[in-house]
Amino acid sequence: MDKAVNEPQAGCRLQAQDITLHYGERTIAEGLSLDVPDGKFTVIVGPNACGKSTLLRALARILRPGKGQIILDGRAIETIGARDVARTLGLLPQTSAAPEGITVAELVARGRYPHQGLLKRWSKADEDAVRWAMQTARVHDFSNRIVDELSGGQRQRVWIAMVLAQETPLLLLDEPTTYLDIAHQLEVLNLLRALNRRQRNTVVAVLHDLNQACRYADHIVAMRAGKIIRQGAPADIMTAELVQAVFGLDSIVIADPVTGDPMVVPLDRADSI
């Protein structure tokens, strides 16, 4: 029988309800609650070791809370079968290791695992999903190459393609722009925003760059020391006071000259040290 849960908030398929998260005996977060807004691009920001990735792992059912619950579609996530969760949530972890000798096309095809059953064979729908994912992530030109032979940025795009091939309505991505140069960072973020806008995927990403977060996110979650300090639309919450509270950084926040979104300009200088 499913555990009793609070009524899910309208417009939030994925929730963390009063969760406590541990690594071994070390408590990372306690009493943490989050409603992930459906159909929005949510970005989690905060300093290193503040619990961003830990929260994402809990939302993806990789890490089980010591207390509280992760709720997916009104049910405690641990009561839902792994394959059903994988049809709903796609996760790009912070670090991934490809099996030795596997090609790009073979790795991306593994994203179709949740859609395969004991008797279900590889279908045209699977083939189309893999082709679309590789083209969307721009890895189709080297689909027959061995993953381990690729550059760090190329490998990151292959992992993103595998998550896209999973075809889930919710995408959780832990630092998806890692290893990418600035042009490819923006390419990935534009891709995620396009998926959100055109296909209404709910996207949750951990990012380090505050200005990228402000430019791409509909909803920002600012964390420090395992707690959510503030959350909301970038224009509503991104202030110099918040940057100081979360990062301990003096700054001014001005309008981005291109988009009008908040832009954080640090005031600290190397010659002040």
N, C-alpha and C positions, 0 to 999 in steps of 0.2 A: 504494500500500500504506500502511496506517495506520502511524504511528510507534509504536514500542514504548512502552508506558506501564506504570507500576506498577499492580498489582492494585488496583481500586477498593475502598475501605473499605466494608464492609457498611453499608447504610443511608445511603450518600452518593452520590447521582447526580452531584453537581457538586463538583468539587475544583479547587483551585489547587495545583500541585506545584512548589515551589521556583522561583517565578517572579520575574523582574526586570522592572520596568516603567519606561519612559522617556517623557517628553514632550520631543521633540527630543533635545538632549544632556544634559538634566537627568534624573538618576535619582530616581524617586519611591519605589521600593521594591526591595529586593534580597533574594533567598532567602526569599520569602514563600510560606507554605503554609497552606491552609485546606481543611478538609472541611466542607461545608455539610450539616448533618443533615437527612435527608429528613423531610417531614411536620412540620417545626418552624417556628416564627417566630423567625428570627435577625435581630438588630439590630446594626449596626456603628456604634460610637461613637468619638469622638476629636476633638481640636481641629481647627480649620481647617487645611487643607493638609497633613494627616497621611497622605493616601492613601486615604481611605475611598471617595470617588467613583471614583478611579482603579482601585481593586480591583474595584468593581462593574462598571465598563466592561470590564475584562478578563474577568470572569466571563461577561459577556454577549456576548463576542466582538467588541466594538466597538474595543477596544485589544488589539493582539497583543503578548504578552510578548517582551522581547528574549531572555530565557532562560527555561527551564522550560515548563510546559504547563498549559493549562486542560483538564480532563477532564470530559466529559459522557457518562454511561452507559458508562464504561469506554473511551471513545475520545477521542483528541485532538480538541478541538472544531473546529480548523481543517480537519479532514478530513471534517467533516459538512456537508452542503449547507445553504445559508442558509435555505431554506424549512423544512427539517427542524428546524434549530435554533429557528426562529421558532415552530414548533408545540410546542416544549418549554419555551422561555424567553420570558417576556414582560418587557419592560424599560420602566420609566418613567424617562426621563433627568431630570437636574436642571433643564434648560431645554429647552423645545420651542417651535417656531414653526409655527403653523397656516398652510396656504395661504390666500391672500387670498380672501375671499368664501365660504369653506366653512362649511356649517352644522354644528351639533352632531351631528345624525344622520349626516351624510356623513363627518365625521371619525371618529366611533365605528365606522362601518362599515369603515373602513380597517383596523381590527384583524382583520378576517376575511381579509386578504390571504394569510396562510400556508395557508389552507384552500382557496384558489382555484387551479385549474389552467388550462391553456390552453383546455381544452374544458369545464371545469366552470362551470356557470352559478350565479347567485345562488339559493340554496335556502331552504326554510323553516327549516332548521337555522341558516343564517346570520341570517335575520330574527329568529328566536327568541333567538339569542345576543346580537344587538345590542339587542333590546328588554330582555332581562334585564340586560345591562350598564348600560344607561341608567337603568333602575329601581333597580338596586343602588347605583349611584353618585349617584342622585337628581338626574339631569339631564334626565329625560324631559319635565319640564314646560316646558323651553325647547329642545326638540329641533330646532325649525325656525329658531332664531335663529343669526345669524352669530357664529362663535366670537370674533372680534376685538372684538365689541361687549359681551362679558361681563366681569364683574369678574375680578380675579386668582384669587380663590377658586373661582369658577364654572368658569373655564378649567381649573384644576388638576383639578377633579372630572371634567371632560370627558376630559382625558388619561387619568385613571385608568379611566374607562369604556372607552376605546379598548383599553387593556391588558387589561381584563377580557373584552372581546369576543373577544380572541385565544384565550381558553380554553386556557391553558397550565398544566401542573402545577407549574411553577416561576415565581414572580413576583419580579422584582428591581426595587426602587423606590428611587430616589435622592431623598431628602428629600421624601417624598410629602405632607407637611403644610405645605410652603412656601406662603405667601400665604393660609393659612387661619386664621381666628380660632380661639380655643381650643375652642369648641363643635364646629366642623367638623373640627378636628384629631382630637378624640376620636371623632367620627363615622367618619372615615377609618380610624383605628386599630382601632376596633371592627369595621368592615367587614373589614379584613385579617385580624383574629383569627378572625372568623366563617368566612371562607373557609378559613383554616388548620384550624379545628376541625371544621367540618362537611364540607368537601370534600377535606380533607387536602392542600391546596396547600402546597407548600414556599414560604415567604415570606422574602426577604432585603431588609431596608430599612436605609438610612442615616438616622439620626435625630440631632438635636442635643440634644434634651431627655433628660437622663439618667433622670429620674423616669418619663417616658413609656416609655423603653426598659425600665426595671426592671418596670414594670407590665404591659407587653404581650409582652415577649420570653420565649421559652423558653431562648434561647441568646444571649448577648451576646459580641461580639468587640470588644475595646478596643484601639484602635490609637494609636500615636504615632510620628511621623517614619518612616513607611513600614514599621513593624514591628508585629506583633501582640504586645501586652504581656501580655494574658491573655484567656482565653475560657472560657465555661461558663455555667451557670445563674446568674441574677441573685443568688439567695440564697447561692450558693457563692463568687462572686467580687467582688461589689460591696462594697468596704470604703473607709474613709477613706484608707488607704494607696494603694489603686488610683487613687482620684480625684486624689490628690496626684501620683502617678507619671505619670498620663496628662494631666491638665489643669493641674498646678501649683496646685491649689486646696485650701485648707484647708477641711475639712468634717467633719461627723459623719454617720453613716449610721444611721438609725433605722427602725423598722417603719412602713410606711404604715398610718395608722389605719383606712383603708377595706379594703385588700386584704391587709395583712400583708407585702407585698413590700418590699424595701429602698427607702428614700427618702433621697436625698442632700440635706442641709441645709448650704448654704455658711456659712462662718464669717466670710469677708471682709466688711468693712463699708466704705461709702464714706468715713466719717469717719476711717478708718485710713490713708487715702492721704496 
